[in-house]
Amino acid sequence: MCGIVGYIGFRKAADLIVEGLRRLEYRGYDSSGIAVLDDDGQIEVRKAAGRLARLEALVRENVPDSSIGIGHTRWATHGAPTDGNAHPHLGGGCGGTSGHSLAVVHNGVIENFRSLKARLESEGYVFRSETDSEVIAHLIDNCLQRALATGPRVTDELADSPWVVAVREAIAQLRGTYGLLVLFSGRPDLLVAARLGSPLVVGVGDGEHFVASDASPLAGHADRIVYLADHEVAVVTADTLRVIHRDSGHIEHSVLPLELSAADVGLNGYAHYMLKEIHEQPETIRSAMRGRLSRDDATAVFGGLNLTPAQLQHINRIVLTGCGTSWHAALVGEYLIEEFARLPVEVEYASELRYRNPPIDEGTLLFAITQSGETADTLAALREMKRKGHPTLAICNVVGSTIANEADGGIYLHAGPEIGVASTKAFTSQCMVLALLALYFGRLRHMSYEKGLEFIAALERLPELVAEALKADASIRAIAERYRNASTFLYLGRQYNFPVALEGALKLKEISYIHAEGYPAAEMKHGPIALVDPLTPSVFLIPQGAVYDKVILNLEEIKARKGPVIAISSRGDERVRELADDVIEVPDAPDFLQPIVEAIPLQLLAYHIAVLRGCDVDKPRNLAKSVTVEIGRAHV
């Protein structure tokens, strides 16, 4: 949550920053702002509550043609989404922009901001927002005044300059998490960035540098990237990049190629990012499998687990943890791994696991599942398991993310950037990776060579099945038209399709603001059936499979009570067509791969209902893509 963009170089900073904020708006869209330097080196700030369009209008009104600037898009936790609470925040001075020494944009939580604020107020600093972030601005100014009075050190002209020293000394006093970027008055040649627990990357160009919360603003502008690690400070000029450890000084940093194009972060003709990402799933599923299937050994292969087969053979329990959609994928993984590898699996909400103390023996392995690799609760759960000495692996989508770096090993999804806030392609890619893990652990334990080959053949057919499922788009839109005004939905499935029912309900809630609940179909009669009436549709996942006849009975119970039924069924199923009010057909798939195929029509149904209701599907209210702070602890 919250997006940061900075630029220093030879082009107009304001235009590039606004473009970058547009690409990062999925991280938060309660307010936005920019700061640039005018011709006299003074800081000019424009910021506004609401969507980015309000800021764009302000930027068009006589913003200095500066080649240096910083920007921010905010997702509010505590502290209302107001103009005053929008970033950037100014440090020093007593009012307006005159006399301010610096501007700061920040993502994260400062846990000790109240004590720092009290101290700074006692020294004459005036606070004009409700956020914790403003503390950082005044604290850096406080350190800067002392550093300027002391004079520059001679050890390292750049790293030991008063401006860099001030940032290093200020962040050493902070407790909590931060990704921050600082612009200084009178220094058109310098940006300083710092990170602890909140992602920051630096894009390397020719005579220019970019700083951002993730790589998307860099696409089409930079061809190289540096991922900052915790406690690192980046000293950025137009021509140079220095990375300094907060405490120990200069360190060597790796410059990697940026494998991301402008097309990857563009709409490419689609009305919304969510729709684009839904239709990308045949290819993203192929990407999740690419290079990971071995017919010679009838198994899956992974390059980043960093645990030997011998070590993995001694695992006697797996814990899968995640939040939201990733938790639903974990439930699918539980079914897969237990069935094919015969390993006990527990699925834990990351937000609960971090505070629990469950009995876990030395043979337990944790998989942390997260699209962004930055989810605060998932990261905290992983760290707690590492602290207790258990091996930890990550399933994530973002190279260089915090969880990817801190886990003992992991598996990348290779799904490409997911910009729509409601996750779609990440979910199916996570399910695919978990299927590969089920194959891998199965072959390590008892699964036969022939069974492994059958498993692989089924996986290889899956992208085509997903492409077939996408062909129902037009018919799903017609069904969405009929149910757009419903106030409550029930989603019902059994076995592998129960987690998909949960995910389908979540998708509808997220983007259409319609109440929806997912249940195992047989549990419907243990309470939820009381909700059934002619105005409450039930979405049944009822493909051909082991539990088909049982789900038919559950469907008939709904129809007996005059509840409308939308059925997701196998192609040509006349029995379902006779019973259901509306039918969405999908191609047949083995039971264990049905979640990936069945997810497609549920995503499309939620999408079309939301569009028909006039909702902003890419930026649903109150949500952000990556929840990188623990809600309720501070102001952001």
C-alpha positions in Angstrom: 0.0 0.0 0.0 1.1 3.5 -0.8 3.2 4.2 -3.9 6.4 6.2 -4.1 8.0 7.6 -7.3 11.1 9.8 -7.7 13.1 11.1 -10.7 16.4 12.9 -11.2 17.8 13.5 -14.6 17.2 15.8 -17.7 13.5 15.4 -18.4 10.5 17.2 -16.8 10.1 15.4 -13.5 6.4 16.3 -12.9 5.3 14.5 -16.0 7.3 11.3 -15.3 6.2 11.3 -11.7 2.5 11.6 -12.5 2.9 8.8 -15.1 4.6 6.7 -12.4 1.9 7.4 -9.9 -0.7 6.3 -12.4 1.0 3.0 -12.7 1.2 2.7 -8.9 -2.3 3.9 -8.1 -3.3 0.3 -7.4 -1.2 0.5 -4.3 -3.5 3.3 -2.9 -5.7 6.0 -4.2 -7.0 8.0 -1.3 -4.8 10.9 -2.1 -1.7 11.8 -4.1 1.0 14.5 -4.3 4.3 15.6 -5.8 7.1 17.9 -4.8 9.6 19.5 -7.2 12.2 22.3 -7.0 11.6 25.6 -8.6 14.3 27.7 -10.4 15.5 29.1 -7.0 15.8 25.6 -5.5 12.7 26.0 -3.3 10.3 23.2 -2.9 7.0 23.4 -4.7 4.3 21.0 -3.5 1.0 20.0 -5.1 -1.3 17.4 -3.4 -4.9 16.5 -3.2 -7.3 14.0 -1.6 -9.1 11.7 -4.0 -8.1 10.0 -7.2 -5.0 10.9 -9.1 -7.0 13.0 -11.6 -7.3 15.7 -9.0 -3.6 15.9 -8.7 -3.1 15.8 -12.5 -5.3 18.9 -12.8 -3.1 20.7 -10.2 0.1 19.7 -11.9 -1.1 21.2 -15.2 -1.4 24.6 -13.4 2.1 26.1 -13.6 4.3 23.4 -12.0 8.0 24.3 -12.4 9.8 22.7 -15.3 12.1 20.9 -12.9 14.3 17.8 -13.6 14.0 16.5 -10.0 11.0 15.5 -8.0 9.2 13.0 -5.8 5.6 11.8 -5.7 3.3 9.6 -3.6 -0.1 7.9 -3.8 -1.7 7.1 -0.5 -3.8 4.3 1.0 -5.1 5.7 4.3 -5.1 3.6 7.4 -5.6 6.0 10.3 -5.9 9.7 9.5 -8.5 10.7 7.0 -7.8 10.9 3.3 -7.5 14.7 3.3 -5.3 17.2 1.4 -3.4 17.9 4.7 -2.7 14.2 5.2 -1.5 13.6 1.7 2.2 13.3 1.0 4.8 14.8 0.4 5.3 16.2 3.9 7.6 19.1 4.5 10.4 19.3 7.1 11.5 22.5 8.8 9.9 25.9 8.4 6.9 27.3 10.1 4.3 27.6 7.4 3.6 27.4 3.7 6.5 26.1 1.7 8.9 29.0 2.5 11.8 28.0 4.6 11.3 24.3 4.4 14.5 22.3 4.0 13.1 19.1 2.6 10.1 17.1 1.4 9.5 13.4 2.3 7.3 10.7 0.9 6.8 7.6 3.0 5.3 4.1 3.0 5.2 2.1 6.2 4.5 2.6 9.9 6.5 4.5 12.4 5.6 3.0 15.8 7.4 5.5 18.0 6.1 8.6 16.1 4.2 9.9 19.2 7.3 10.2 21.4 9.3 11.7 18.5 6.6 14.2 17.7 6.4 15.3 21.4 10.2 15.9 21.4 10.2 17.8 18.1 7.2 19.9 19.2 9.1 20.9 22.3 11.9 22.1 20.0 9.5 24.3 18.1 8.4 22.1 15.1 4.9 22.6 13.9 2.9 19.6 12.7 0.1 20.1 10.1 -1.1 16.6 9.5 -2.5 13.6 11.4 0.1 11.2 10.0 3.2 9.6 11.4 5.0 10.3 8.2 5.4 14.1 9.0 7.5 13.1 11.9 10.2 11.8 9.5 10.3 15.1 7.7 10.9 17.2 10.8 13.3 14.6 12.3 15.5 14.7 9.2 15.5 18.5 9.3 16.5 18.3 12.9 19.4 16.1 12.1 20.3 18.2 9.1 20.6 21.4 11.1 23.1 19.7 13.4 25.0 18.1 10.5 25.3 21.5 8.7 26.5 23.1 11.9 29.1 20.4 12.5 30.3 20.6 8.9 31.0 17.9 6.4 33.2 14.9 7.1 36.1 14.2 4.8 35.9 10.3 4.7 33.4 10.1 1.9 32.4 13.3 0.2 28.9 11.9 -0.9 28.0 9.4 1.8 29.2 11.7 4.6 27.6 14.9 3.2 25.3 16.6 5.8 22.1 15.6 3.8 22.9 11.9 3.7 24.2 11.9 7.3 20.9 13.6 8.3 18.8 10.8 6.7 21.0 8.1 8.2 20.8 9.6 11.7 17.1 10.1 11.5 16.2 6.6 10.3 18.3 5.2 13.1 15.8 6.7 15.5 12.7 5.3 13.9 11.0 2.1 15.1 8.8 0.5 12.5 8.9 0.2 8.8 9.6 2.6 6.0 10.3 3.1 2.4 11.1 6.8 2.1 12.4 9.3 -0.4 13.8 12.7 0.4 14.1 15.9 -1.8 16.2 18.7 -0.4 15.7 22.4 -0.9 18.7 23.9 -2.8 19.9 20.5 -3.9 18.7 19.9 -7.5 21.4 17.3 -7.8 20.4 14.8 -5.0 17.7 12.4 -3.9 18.1 10.1 -0.9 16.0 6.9 -0.4 15.9 4.5 2.5 14.2 1.2 3.2 13.3 -1.0 6.1 10.4 -3.4 5.6 8.8 -1.5 2.7 9.9 -2.1 -0.8 12.0 0.4 -2.9 13.8 0.0 -6.2 16.0 2.2 -8.2 15.8 2.3 -12.0 19.1 3.0 -13.7 19.1 5.0 -17.0 21.5 7.0 -19.0 22.0 10.3 -17.2 18.9 9.8 -15.1 17.6 7.6 -12.2 14.2 6.6 -11.0 13.1 5.5 -7.5 9.8 3.7 -7.0 7.9 1.2 -4.7 8.1 -1.4 -7.4 9.3 -1.8 -11.0 6.1 -0.8 -12.9 6.9 3.0 -13.1 10.3 2.1 -14.6 9.0 0.2 -17.6 9.8 1.9 -20.8 12.2 4.3 -19.1 14.9 2.3 -17.5 16.5 -1.0 -18.6 18.3 -1.8 -15.3 17.2 -2.1 -11.7 18.6 -2.2 -8.2 16.5 -3.7 -5.4 17.2 -2.0 -2.1 17.5 -4.2 1.0 16.5 -3.4 4.6 18.8 -0.8 6.3 20.1 0.4 2.9 20.2 4.0 1.9 20.4 5.0 -1.8 22.2 8.3 -2.7 21.0 9.2 -6.1 22.2 11.8 -8.6 21.5 12.1 -12.3 24.7 10.2 -13.2 25.5 8.1 -10.1 24.0 5.7 -7.6 25.6 4.9 -4.3 24.1 2.3 -1.9 25.1 2.8 1.8 24.3 0.6 4.8 22.6 2.8 7.4 25.2 2.0 10.0 28.3 0.6 8.3 28.6 2.7 5.2 29.2 1.9 1.5 28.3 -1.5 0.2 28.4 -3.1 -3.3 25.0 -3.4 -5.0 23.8 -5.6 -7.8 22.4 -4.0 -11.0 20.0 -6.4 -12.7 18.3 -6.2 -16.1 14.7 -4.9 -15.9 12.7 -7.5 -17.8 9.5 -5.4 -17.9 8.1 -3.5 -20.9 5.6 -0.7 -21.2 3.2 -3.2 -22.8 3.4 -5.3 -19.6 1.9 -2.4 -17.6 -0.4 -1.1 -20.2 -4.1 -1.9 -20.8 -3.4 -3.1 -24.4 -6.9 -2.5 -25.6 -8.7 -3.9 -22.6 -11.2 -1.7 -20.7 -9.7 -2.6 -17.3 -6.5 -4.2 -15.9 -8.6 -6.9 -14.2 -10.1 -8.0 -17.6 -6.7 -8.0 -19.2 -5.3 -10.1 -16.4 -8.2 -12.6 -16.5 -7.5 -13.1 -20.2 -3.8 -13.5 -19.7 -4.3 -16.6 -17.6 -3.6 -19.2 -20.3 -0.2 -17.7 -20.8 0.5 -17.1 -17.1 -0.3 -20.7 -16.3 2.2 -21.8 -19.0 4.8 -19.5 -17.5 4.2 -21.0 -14.1 5.0 -24.5 -15.6 7.7 -23.5 -18.0 10.9 -25.4 -17.4 9.5 -27.1 -14.3 8.3 -30.4 -15.7 10.6 -33.3 -16.2 9.1 -36.2 -18.2 12.4 -38.2 -17.7 11.8 -38.4 -14.0 8.0 -37.8 -14.1 8.2 -35.0 -11.6 8.5 -31.2 -11.1 11.8 -29.4 -10.9 12.5 -26.2 -9.0 15.7 -24.2 -9.0 15.2 -22.1 -5.9 14.0 -24.3 -3.1 17.6 -24.4 -1.6 16.7 -27.6 0.2 17.9 -31.0 -1.0 15.6 -33.9 -1.8 17.0 -35.7 1.2 16.1 -32.8 3.4 12.6 -32.6 2.0 12.0 -36.3 2.4 12.3 -35.8 6.1 9.4 -33.2 6.1 6.4 -34.6 7.9 4.1 -31.6 7.9 3.6 -28.6 5.7 2.1 -25.3 6.8 0.6 -23.0 4.1 0.0 -19.5 5.1 -1.3 -16.4 3.3 -4.0 -13.7 3.3 -7.1 -13.2 1.2 -6.9 -14.8 -2.2 -3.5 -16.3 -1.3 -5.2 -18.1 1.6 -7.8 -19.5 -0.8 -5.0 -20.8 -3.0 -3.4 -22.4 0.1 -6.7 -24.3 0.7 -6.4 -25.7 -2.8 -2.8 -26.6 -2.0 -4.0 -28.5 1.1 -6.2 -30.7 -1.0 -3.5 -31.3 -3.6 -0.6 -32.1 -1.4 -2.6 -34.3 1.0 -4.0 -36.3 -1.9 -1.0 -36.8 -4.0 1.9 -36.6 -1.5 0.1 -38.0 1.6 1.6 -35.2 3.7 -0.4 -33.6 6.4 -1.1 -29.9 5.6 -2.3 -27.1 7.7 -3.6 -23.8 6.2 -3.2 -20.8 8.4 -4.3 -17.2 8.1 -1.0 -15.3 8.3 -2.6 -12.6 10.4 -3.4 -15.3 13.0 -0.3 -17.5 12.8 1.9 -14.6 13.8 0.1 -14.3 17.1 -0.5 -18.0 17.8 1.9 -20.5 19.3 0.8 -23.8 17.8 2.8 -26.9 18.5 5.1 -27.5 15.6 7.7 -30.2 15.4 11.1 -30.0 13.7 9.8 -31.8 10.6 7.5 -28.9 9.7 8.0 -26.8 6.6 6.3 -23.4 6.0 5.3 -22.0 2.6 4.4 -18.3 2.6 2.1 -17.5 -0.3 1.9 -13.9 -1.5 1.5 -12.2 -4.8 3.5 -9.1 -3.9 6.0 -10.6 -1.5 5.4 -7.6 0.8 2.3 -8.5 2.7 3.0 -7.5 6.3 1.1 -10.3 8.0 2.6 -13.0 5.8 6.1 -11.6 6.3 5.6 -11.5 10.1 4.4 -15.1 10.1 7.4 -16.2 8.0 9.8 -14.4 10.4 8.1 -16.0 13.4 8.6 -19.5 11.9 12.2 -18.7 11.0 12.8 -17.5 14.6 11.6 -20.9 15.8 14.1 -22.7 13.5 11.7 -24.0 10.9 12.6 -24.0 7.2 10.6 -21.4 5.2 9.9 -21.2 1.5 8.0 -18.5 -0.4 5.6 -18.7 -3.3 5.5 -15.1 -4.7 5.3 -13.1 -7.9 7.7 -10.2 -7.4 11.4 -10.6 -7.9 13.5 -8.9 -5.2 10.5 -8.7 -2.8 11.1 -8.8 1.0 9.6 -12.3 1.4 11.6 -13.6 -1.5 14.8 -12.4 0.1 14.0 -13.5 3.6 12.7 -17.0 2.9 15.2 -19.9 2.8 14.1 -20.5 -0.8 11.1 -20.2 -3.0 9.2 -20.4 -6.2 8.3 -17.4 -8.4 5.0 -17.4 -10.2 6.3 -15.6 -13.3 2.8 -14.1 -13.9 4.0 -10.6 -14.7 2.7 -7.5 -13.0 -0.8 -7.8 -11.6 -2.2 -4.3 -11.4 -5.9 -4.9 -10.8 -6.4 -4.8 -7.0 -8.6 -7.9 -7.1 -6.2 -10.8 -7.8 -7.0 -13.1 -10.7 -4.0 -14.5 -12.6 -1.9 -14.7 -9.4 -4.5 -17.0 -7.9 -4.5 -19.5 -10.7 -0.7 -19.3 -10.9 -0.4 -20.0 -7.2 -2.7 -23.0 -7.6 -0.5 -24.2 -10.5 2.6 -23.9 -8.4 1.0 -25.8 -5.6 0.0 -28.5 -8.1 3.6 -28.7 -9.1 4.6 -29.1 -5.5 2.1 -31.8 -5.0 3.7 -33.7 -7.9 7.2 -33.0 -6.6 6.5 -34.2 -3.0 4.4 -37.1 -4.3 7.3 -38.4 -6.4 9.6 -38.0 -3.5 7.4 -40.2 -1.4 5.2 -42.8 -3.0 3.8 -41.7 -6.4 4.6 -44.0 -9.3 6.4 -43.0 -12.4 3.3 -43.7 -14.5 1.1 -41.6 -12.2 3.6 -38.8 -12.4 3.4 -38.9 -16.2 -0.4 -38.8 -16.1 -0.2 -35.8 -13.7 2.2 -34.0 -16.1 -0.1 -34.7 -19.1 -3.0 -33.2 -17.3 -1.0 -30.1 -16.4 0.1 -29.6 -19.9 -3.5 -29.5 -21.2 -4.6 -26.9 -18.7 -3.7 -23.7 -20.6 -6.0 -24.9 -23.4 -8.8 -25.6 -21.0 -8.5 -22.2 -19.5 -8.6 -20.6 -22.9 -11.8 -22.6 -23.6 -13.3 -21.4 -20.4 -12.6 -17.7 -21.4 -14.9 -18.2 -24.4 -17.9 -18.0 -22.1 -17.3 -14.3 -21.5 -20.2 -13.0 -23.6 -22.7 -15.4 -22.0 -21.5 -14.6 -18.6 -22.1 -10.9 -19.2 -25.7 -11.7 -20.1 -26.1 -13.6 -16.8 -24.5 -10.7 -14.9 -27.1 -8.4 -16.4 -29.9 -10.5 -14.8 -28.3 -10.6 -11.3 -26.6 -7.2 -11.1 -29.1 -5.9 -8.5 -29.0 -8.8 -6.1 -28.0 -7.9 -2.6 -26.6 -11.3 -1.5 -25.0 -14.3 -3.2 -24.2 -17.8 -2.0 -21.3 -19.6 -3.6 -21.3 -23.4 -3.1 -18.9 -26.2 -4.0 -17.5 -29.4 -2.6 -14.0 -30.9 -2.3 -11.6 -29.1 -4.6 -14.2 -26.6 -5.6 -15.0 -25.4 -2.0 -11.9 -23.1 -1.9 -13.0 -21.7 -5.3 -16.4 -21.0 -3.9 -14.7 -18.9 -1.3 -12.6 -17.1 -3.9 -15.6 -16.4 -6.1 -17.5 -14.9 -3.2 -14.4 -12.7 -2.4 -14.1 -11.5 -5.9 -17.7 -10.4 -6.0 -17.4 -8.6 -2.6 -14.2 -6.9 -3.5 -15.3 -5.2 -6.7 -19.1 -5.0 -6.8 -19.7 -4.4 -3.0 -22.4 -7.1 -3.0 -22.5 -9.3 0.1 -21.5 -12.9 -0.8 -20.5 -16.0 1.2 -18.8 -19.2 0.1 -19.6 -22.5 1.7 -19.0 -26.2 1.3 -22.2 -27.2 -0.5 -23.2 -29.8 2.1 -22.9 -27.1 4.9 -25.5 -25.0 3.3 -28.3 -26.9 5.1 -26.6 -26.3 8.4 -27.7 -22.6 8.6 -27.1 -20.7 5.3 -30.1 -22.2 3.7 -32.1 -19.9 5.9 -30.9 -17.1 3.6 -32.4 -18.7 0.4 -35.3 -16.9 -1.2 -36.3 -15.9 -4.7 -34.0 -12.8 -4.6 -30.8 -14.6 -3.4 -28.9 -16.4 -6.2 -26.7 -19.4 -5.4 -23.7 -20.0 -7.6 -23.0 -23.8 -7.7 -19.7 -25.2 -8.8 -20.9 -28.5 -10.3 -18.5 -30.0 -12.9 -18.4 -33.7 -13.5 -16.4 -35.5 -10.9 -16.3 -37.6 -7.7 -18.9 -35.5 -5.8 -21.1 -34.5 -8.7 -24.2 -36.5 -7.5 -23.9 -35.0 -4.0 -23.8 -31.5 -5.3 -26.8 -32.2 -7.5 -28.7 -33.0 -4.3 -27.6 -29.8 -2.7 -28.7 -27.8 -5.8 -32.2 -29.5 -5.7 -32.5 -28.4 -2.1 -32.0 -24.8 -3.1 -34.5 -25.1 -6.0 -37.1 -26.6 -3.7 -37.0 -23.3 -1.8 -37.3 -21.2 -4.9 -33.8 -20.0 -4.9 -32.3 -19.0 -8.3 -29.3 -21.0 -9.3 -26.3 -20.1 -11.5 -24.4 -23.3 -12.3 -20.8 -23.7 -13.4 -21.0 -27.1 -15.1 -19.2 -29.4 -17.6 -20.0 -28.8 -21.2 -23.2 -30.6 -22.4 -24.5 -31.5 -18.9 -28.3 -31.7 -19.6 -29.1 -32.7 -16.0 -27.7 -29.4 -14.7 -29.3 -27.4 -17.5 -32.7 -28.8 -16.5 -32.3 -27.8 -12.9 -30.4 -24.5 -13.0 -31.8 -21.1 -14.0 -28.6 -20.1 -15.7 -25.7 -22.3 -16.8 -22.0 -21.4 -17.5 -20.3 -24.3 -19.2 -16.6 -25.0 -18.9 -14.5 -27.8 -20.4 -13.9 -31.0 -18.4 -10.8 -31.2 -16.3 -9.6 -33.7 -13.7 -10.9 -33.0 -10.2 -7.6 -31.7 -8.9 -7.3 -29.1 -11.6 -10.9 -27.9 -11.6 -10.2 -25.0 -9.3 -8.1 -23.3 -12.0 -10.7 -23.8 -14.7 -13.7 -23.0 -12.5 -12.1 -19.8 -11.2 -12.3 -18.3 -14.7 -16.1 -17.9 -15.0 -16.3 -16.7 -11.3 -13.8 -14.0 -12.1 -15.7 -12.9 -15.2 -19.1 -13.0 -13.4 -17.8 -10.7 -10.6 -16.1 -8.4 -13.2 -19.3 -8.0 -15.4 -21.6 -7.5 -12.4 -19.2 -4.8 -11.1 -19.0 -3.0 -14.4 -22.8 -3.1 -14.9 -23.2 -1.5 -11.4 -20.8 1.3 -12.3 -18.0 0.2 -9.9 -14.3 0.9 -10.4 -13.1 -2.6 -10.8 -9.4 -1.8 -10.8 -9.6 0.4 -7.8 -12.3 -0.8 -5.5 -13.1 1.3 -2.5 -11.1 0.9 0.7 -8.7 -1.6 -0.8 -5.1 -1.6 -1.9 -3.0 -4.2 -3.8 -0.3 -4.8 -1.2 -1.1 -4.5 2.5 2.4 -3.7 3.7 1.4 -2.3 7.1 -0.5 -3.8 10.0 -3.8 -1.9 10.2 -4.5 0.0 13.3 -1.0 0.7 14.6 -0.2 4.1 13.2 -1.0 6.7 10.6 0.2 6.4 7.0 
